[in-house]
Amino acid sequence: MQNYRQNFVNRAANFLYWNFWTLNRESRKDLFYAIREYVLDELFVSVVSLVLFYNTFDEWFIRQIRAAETFEACELPIDHQMCRTNQRRY
């Protein structure tokens, strides 16, 4: 069950970032608040240690969303290169 959960968490984080950078600014803002309200509470609430992530970029993305109080305070770059060069942990 842990392996299934780990795969799901990683796919979800990766898709959320991809979706984030494909949207315009206003839609990214809406997605940011939707992630904070629904996804973090439901999906990532028990991933406190965040050791389930395969790569550091997806972990960083979730930490950024979790740490920022507002969309404006969130420092998420819209950079296609970052998605392609994230490093796998294992």
QUIJOLIN-V418735 format. One record per residue. OMEGA is omega in degrees with one decimal (none if undefined). NEAR is the number of other ideal C-beta (glycine too) atoms within 8 Angstrom. D_FIRST is the distance of its C-alpha to the first C-alpha in Angstrom with 2 decimals. Layout:
BEGIN
omega: {OMEGA/OMEGA}
near: {NEAR/NEAR}
d_first: {D_FIRST/D_FIRST}
END
This chain:
BEGIN
omega: {-179.8/-179.8/177.4/179.9/179.7/178.2/-178.9/179.9/-179.6/178.1/-179.6/-179.5/-179.8/178.8/-179.6/177.6/177.6/179.1/-179.4/-175.4/176.1/-175.3/172.4/-173.2/-178.2/178.0/175.4/178.4/177.5/179.2/178.2/-178.7/176.0/177.4/179.9/-175.0/-172.7/-171.5/-178.8/-179.0/-174.7/-171.8/-172.5/-175.7/-177.3/178.5/-174.3/-178.6/179.5/179.0/-179.9/-174.3/178.3/-177.0/-175.4/-178.5/179.7/176.2/179.3/179.8/-179.5/177.4/179.6/179.0/-178.2/-173.7/-175.0/177.3/-177.4/176.4/-178.4/179.7/-178.0/-177.2/178.4/177.9/173.5/-171.1/-178.9/-179.2/-179.8/178.8/-175.8/-173.5/179.7/-172.6/177.2/177.7/-178.4/none}
near: {4/5/6/7/9/10/8/8/13/13/8/10/14/9/8/12/12/9/9/12/11/5/9/5/6/6/8/13/9/8/12/14/9/9/11/10/8/8/12/13/7/7/9/11/7/4/11/4/4/9/5/8/13/8/11/9/11/14/11/8/12/14/9/11/13/9/5/11/3/6/9/4/7/10/6/9/5/6/7/6/6/9/11/6/6/10/7/6/7/3}
d_first: {0.00/3.81/5.46/5.20/6.24/8.61/10.05/10.68/12.31/14.36/15.54/16.49/18.44/20.11/21.14/22.46/24.68/25.89/26.74/28.40/30.77/31.74/33.17/36.56/37.01/37.21/34.07/32.23/33.44/32.09/28.68/28.69/29.32/26.80/24.05/25.31/25.60/22.51/19.90/20.08/20.05/17.29/14.90/15.84/17.12/14.58/14.64/17.87/17.88/16.73/15.41/12.57/15.35/16.36/19.97/22.44/23.79/20.78/20.38/24.16/24.14/21.81/23.87/27.05/26.13/25.07/28.25/30.79/32.46/34.05/33.78/37.01/35.74/32.64/33.39/31.30/33.25/33.40/33.37/32.16/32.57/29.99/27.30/28.35/28.74/25.66/24.52/21.20/20.13/18.58}
END
